[in-house]
Amino acid sequence: MSSAAGLLYLYWQPRAELRTLVWWMLPLGWLGVGAAIGTGLIAQAGLPPQAPYRSLLNWHISSGLTLLILYAGLLYVRWLRRHKRKPTKHNVSQPVDSADPLLDDPNARWWLTLLFLLGIGLVVASGWNGGRLVYEWGVNVRAF
């Protein structure tokens, strides 16, 4: 959701609602990915090491970890840019406007686009592979 809102902000309309959606959903999504990775690593500990679905499982885990790192990087870069804009005793007279220091930077547009698209792709790939693990292989599914 955050990546889609970021792309809409960059290429459709730079609306305050989209900017808010990007920066509120990104940390929540990051926490959700972290929780999913933690529970997934615990759940996969009991799986056989030579299972035929191991390559699919490794891809699923790798895409989740990459997504965690990607979104952590975005949050860190935004934090750095916002920290530079905070008033100090040297720049107190300079107003801090409501523009986003990262989303409104024309030099950051191309790499933000790339990271948002990569984030969307990783969410889709991880979800798809997780679905395949459950529905094709029955990984960690108990029969009733």
Phi and psi restraints in degrees (value plus and minus 20) as a CYANA .aco file:
   2 SER   PHI     -85.0   -45.0
   2 SER   PSI     -62.7   -22.7
   3 SER   PHI     -84.7   -44.7
   3 SER   PSI     -62.0   -22.0
   4 ALA   PHI     -83.7   -43.7
   4 ALA   PSI     -61.7   -21.7
   5 ALA   PHI     -84.5   -44.5
   5 ALA   PSI     -57.5   -17.5
   6 GLY   PHI     -83.9   -43.9
   6 GLY   PSI     -62.3   -22.3
   7 LEU   PHI     -86.3   -46.3
   7 LEU   PSI     -60.3   -20.3
   8 LEU   PHI     -82.5   -42.5
   8 LEU   PSI     -59.8   -19.8
   9 TYR   PHI     -83.3   -43.3
   9 TYR   PSI     -63.4   -23.4
  10 LEU   PHI     -92.7   -52.7
  10 LEU   PSI     -56.1   -16.1
  11 TYR   PHI    -137.2   -97.2
  11 TYR   PSI     -28.9    11.1
  12 TRP   PHI    -132.6   -92.6
  12 TRP   PSI     -95.9   -55.9
  13 GLN   PHI    -162.4  -122.4
  13 GLN   PSI     107.7   147.7
  14 PRO   PHI     -98.7   -58.7
  14 PRO   PSI      52.9    92.9
  15 ARG   PHI    -112.1   -72.1
  15 ARG   PSI     127.4   167.4
  16 ALA   PHI     -81.2   -41.2
  16 ALA   PSI     -53.6   -13.6
  17 GLU   PHI     -84.4   -44.4
  17 GLU   PSI     -59.5   -19.5
  18 LEU   PHI     -88.5   -48.5
  18 LEU   PSI     -60.5   -20.5
  19 ARG   PHI     -81.8   -41.8
  19 ARG   PSI     -62.8   -22.8
  20 THR   PHI     -83.1   -43.1
  20 THR   PSI     -62.1   -22.1
  21 LEU   PHI     -81.9   -41.9
  21 LEU   PSI     -61.6   -21.6
  22 VAL   PHI     -79.5   -39.5
  22 VAL   PSI     -73.1   -33.1
  23 TRP   PHI    -104.4   -64.4
  23 TRP   PSI     -30.5     9.5
  24 TRP   PHI    -112.1   -72.1
  24 TRP   PSI     -55.8   -15.8
  25 MET   PHI     -98.8   -58.8
  25 MET   PSI     -50.5   -10.5
  26 LEU   PHI     -81.5   -41.5
  26 LEU   PSI     -69.3   -29.3
  27 PRO   PHI     -84.9   -44.9
  27 PRO   PSI     -56.4   -16.4
  28 LEU   PHI     -85.6   -45.6
  28 LEU   PSI     -61.7   -21.7
  29 GLY   PHI     -84.3   -44.3
  29 GLY   PSI     -58.6   -18.6
  30 TRP   PHI     -82.6   -42.6
  30 TRP   PSI     -63.3   -23.3
  31 LEU   PHI     -84.1   -44.1
  31 LEU   PSI     -59.1   -19.1
  32 GLY   PHI     -84.2   -44.2
  32 GLY   PSI     -61.2   -21.2
  33 VAL   PHI     -84.8   -44.8
  33 VAL   PSI     -61.3   -21.3
  34 GLY   PHI     -81.2   -41.2
  34 GLY   PSI     -62.8   -22.8
  35 ALA   PHI     -85.5   -45.5
  35 ALA   PSI     -60.8   -20.8
  36 ALA   PHI     -84.6   -44.6
  36 ALA   PSI     -60.3   -20.3
  37 ILE   PHI     -84.9   -44.9
  37 ILE   PSI     -65.3   -25.3
  38 GLY   PHI     -79.5   -39.5
  38 GLY   PSI     -69.1   -29.1
  39 THR   PHI     -89.0   -49.0
  39 THR   PSI     -53.5   -13.5
  40 GLY   PHI     -86.8   -46.8
  40 GLY   PSI     -60.3   -20.3
  41 LEU   PHI     -86.9   -46.9
  41 LEU   PSI     -57.4   -17.4
  42 ILE   PHI     -85.5   -45.5
  42 ILE   PSI     -63.5   -23.5
  43 ALA   PHI     -88.1   -48.1
  43 ALA   PSI     -53.7   -13.7
  44 GLN   PHI    -100.9   -60.9
  44 GLN   PSI     -28.1    11.9
  45 ALA   PHI     -83.4   -43.4
  45 ALA   PSI     -48.2    -8.2
  46 GLY   PHI    -111.9   -71.9
  46 GLY   PSI     -14.9    25.1
  47 LEU   PHI    -104.7   -64.7
  47 LEU   PSI     130.4   170.4
  48 PRO   PHI     -86.1   -46.1
  48 PRO   PSI     117.7   157.7
  49 PRO   PHI     -87.0   -47.0
  49 PRO   PSI     -46.7    -6.7
  50 GLN   PHI    -125.6   -85.6
  50 GLN   PSI       9.5    49.5
  51 ALA   PHI     -84.8   -44.8
  51 ALA   PSI     128.0   168.0
  52 PRO   PHI     -87.0   -47.0
  52 PRO   PSI     -37.2     2.8
  53 TYR   PHI    -117.5   -77.5
  53 TYR   PSI      -9.5    30.5
  54 ARG   PHI     -80.2   -40.2
  54 ARG   PSI     -59.1   -19.1
  55 SER   PHI     -86.1   -46.1
  55 SER   PSI     -58.2   -18.2
  56 LEU   PHI     -86.3   -46.3
  56 LEU   PSI     -60.6   -20.6
  57 LEU   PHI     -83.9   -43.9
  57 LEU   PSI     -62.5   -22.5
  58 ASN   PHI     -83.4   -43.4
  58 ASN   PSI     -59.8   -19.8
  59 TRP   PHI     -84.1   -44.1
  59 TRP   PSI     -60.8   -20.8
  60 HIS   PHI     -82.0   -42.0
  60 HIS   PSI     -66.0   -26.0
  61 ILE   PHI     -86.3   -46.3
  61 ILE   PSI     -64.2   -24.2
  62 SER   PHI     -83.1   -43.1
  62 SER   PSI     -60.4   -20.4
  63 SER   PHI     -87.1   -47.1
  63 SER   PSI     -55.7   -15.7
  64 GLY   PHI     -86.7   -46.7
  64 GLY   PSI     -64.0   -24.0
  65 LEU   PHI     -84.9   -44.9
  65 LEU   PSI     -60.1   -20.1
  66 THR   PHI     -83.2   -43.2
  66 THR   PSI     -60.8   -20.8
  67 LEU   PHI     -83.2   -43.2
  67 LEU   PSI     -60.9   -20.9
  68 LEU   PHI     -80.9   -40.9
  68 LEU   PSI     -64.6   -24.6
  69 ILE   PHI     -88.4   -48.4
  69 ILE   PSI     -62.0   -22.0
  70 LEU   PHI     -79.8   -39.8
  70 LEU   PSI     -70.6   -30.6
  71 TYR   PHI     -90.9   -50.9
  71 TYR   PSI     -51.8   -11.8
  72 ALA   PHI     -84.2   -44.2
  72 ALA   PSI     -59.8   -19.8
  73 GLY   PHI     -83.1   -43.1
  73 GLY   PSI     -63.3   -23.3
  74 LEU   PHI     -81.6   -41.6
  74 LEU   PSI     -65.3   -25.3
  75 LEU   PHI     -83.4   -43.4
  75 LEU   PSI     -58.0   -18.0
  76 TYR   PHI     -87.8   -47.8
  76 TYR   PSI     -64.2   -24.2
  77 VAL   PHI     -83.0   -43.0
  77 VAL   PSI     -62.0   -22.0
  78 ARG   PHI     -83.6   -43.6
  78 ARG   PSI     -62.4   -22.4
  79 TRP   PHI     -79.9   -39.9
  79 TRP   PSI     -63.5   -23.5
  80 LEU   PHI     -80.6   -40.6
  80 LEU   PSI     -64.2   -24.2
  81 ARG   PHI     -88.5   -48.5
  81 ARG   PSI     -58.5   -18.5
  82 ARG   PHI     -88.7   -48.7
  82 ARG   PSI     -56.0   -16.0
  83 HIS   PHI     -84.7   -44.7
  83 HIS   PSI     -56.2   -16.2
  84 LYS   PHI     -86.6   -46.6
  84 LYS   PSI     -45.4    -5.4
  85 ARG   PHI    -110.4   -70.4
  85 ARG   PSI     -29.4    10.6
  86 LYS   PHI     -85.3   -45.3
  86 LYS   PSI     121.3   161.3
  87 PRO   PHI     -85.7   -45.7
  87 PRO   PSI     117.8   157.8
  88 THR   PHI    -142.8  -102.8
  88 THR   PSI    -199.7  -159.7
  89 LYS   PHI     -89.6   -49.6
  89 LYS   PSI     -35.7     4.3
  90 HIS   PHI    -107.1   -67.1
  90 HIS   PSI     -48.8    -8.8
  91 ASN   PHI    -141.5  -101.5
  91 ASN   PSI       7.0    47.0
  92 VAL   PHI     -80.6   -40.6
  92 VAL   PSI     -52.2   -12.2
  93 SER   PHI     -94.6   -54.6
  93 SER   PSI     -35.2     4.8
  94 GLN   PHI    -105.0   -65.0
  94 GLN   PSI     102.7   142.7
  95 PRO   PHI     -92.0   -52.0
  95 PRO   PSI     123.5   163.5
  96 VAL   PHI    -115.8   -75.8
  96 VAL   PSI      89.7   129.7
  97 ASP   PHI    -103.2   -63.2
  97 ASP   PSI     159.9   199.9
  98 SER   PHI    -106.4   -66.4
  98 SER   PSI     -19.6    20.4
  99 ALA   PHI     -87.9   -47.9
  99 ALA   PSI     127.5   167.5
 100 ASP   PHI    -103.2   -63.2
 100 ASP   PSI     107.6   147.6
 101 PRO   PHI     -87.9   -47.9
 101 PRO   PSI     -37.3     2.7
 102 LEU   PHI    -124.8   -84.8
 102 LEU   PSI     -72.2   -32.2
 103 LEU   PHI     -86.8   -46.8
 103 LEU   PSI     -48.4    -8.4
 104 ASP   PHI    -112.7   -72.7
 104 ASP   PSI     -15.8    24.2
 105 ASP   PHI    -105.4   -65.4
 105 ASP   PSI      94.4   134.4
 106 PRO   PHI     -83.7   -43.7
 106 PRO   PSI     -45.9    -5.9
 107 ASN   PHI     -94.3   -54.3
 107 ASN   PSI     -39.8     0.2
 108 ALA   PHI    -114.0   -74.0
 108 ALA   PSI     -26.3    13.7
 109 ARG   PHI     -80.0   -40.0
 109 ARG   PSI     -65.1   -25.1
 110 TRP   PHI     -87.4   -47.4
 110 TRP   PSI     -63.3   -23.3
 111 TRP   PHI     -97.8   -57.8
 111 TRP   PSI     -47.7    -7.7
 112 LEU   PHI     -85.3   -45.3
 112 LEU   PSI     -61.5   -21.5
 113 THR   PHI     -78.9   -38.9
 113 THR   PSI     -66.8   -26.8
 114 LEU   PHI     -80.2   -40.2
 114 LEU   PSI     -64.9   -24.9
 115 LEU   PHI     -89.5   -49.5
 115 LEU   PSI     -58.2   -18.2
 116 PHE   PHI     -85.0   -45.0
 116 PHE   PSI     -62.9   -22.9
 117 LEU   PHI     -85.4   -45.4
 117 LEU   PSI     -61.3   -21.3
 118 LEU   PHI     -82.6   -42.6
 118 LEU   PSI     -60.8   -20.8
 119 GLY   PHI     -81.3   -41.3
 119 GLY   PSI     -64.5   -24.5
 120 ILE   PHI     -82.1   -42.1
 120 ILE   PSI     -64.3   -24.3
 121 GLY   PHI     -81.9   -41.9
 121 GLY   PSI     -60.1   -20.1
 122 LEU   PHI     -88.8   -48.8
 122 LEU   PSI     -57.8   -17.8
 123 VAL   PHI     -82.9   -42.9
 123 VAL   PSI     -65.1   -25.1
 124 VAL   PHI     -84.7   -44.7
 124 VAL   PSI     -66.4   -26.4
 125 ALA   PHI     -83.7   -43.7
 125 ALA   PSI     -64.0   -24.0
 126 SER   PHI     -85.6   -45.6
 126 SER   PSI     -62.8   -22.8
 127 GLY   PHI     -85.0   -45.0
 127 GLY   PSI     -61.4   -21.4
 128 TRP   PHI     -82.8   -42.8
 128 TRP   PSI     -68.2   -28.2
 129 ASN   PHI     -87.8   -47.8
 129 ASN   PSI     -54.8   -14.8
 130 GLY   PHI     -83.6   -43.6
 130 GLY   PSI     -60.3   -20.3
 131 GLY   PHI     -84.1   -44.1
 131 GLY   PSI     -60.4   -20.4
 132 ARG   PHI     -83.5   -43.5
 132 ARG   PSI     -60.6   -20.6
 133 LEU   PHI     -80.5   -40.5
 133 LEU   PSI     -59.9   -19.9
 134 VAL   PHI     -98.1   -58.1
 134 VAL   PSI     -71.0   -31.0
 135 TYR   PHI    -105.6   -65.6
 135 TYR   PSI     -48.7    -8.7
 136 GLU   PHI    -111.8   -71.8
 136 GLU   PSI     -60.5   -20.5
 137 TRP   PHI    -124.7   -84.7
 137 TRP   PSI     -35.2     4.8
 138 GLY   PHI      46.2    86.2
 138 GLY   PSI      12.0    52.0
 139 VAL   PHI     -87.1   -47.1
 139 VAL   PSI     106.4   146.4
 140 ASN   PHI      36.0    76.0
 140 ASN   PSI      12.1    52.1
 141 VAL   PHI    -128.5   -88.5
 141 VAL   PSI     105.2   145.2
 142 ARG   PHI    -116.4   -76.4
 142 ARG   PSI     114.7   154.7
 143 ALA   PHI    -100.7   -60.7
 143 ALA   PSI     122.0   162.0
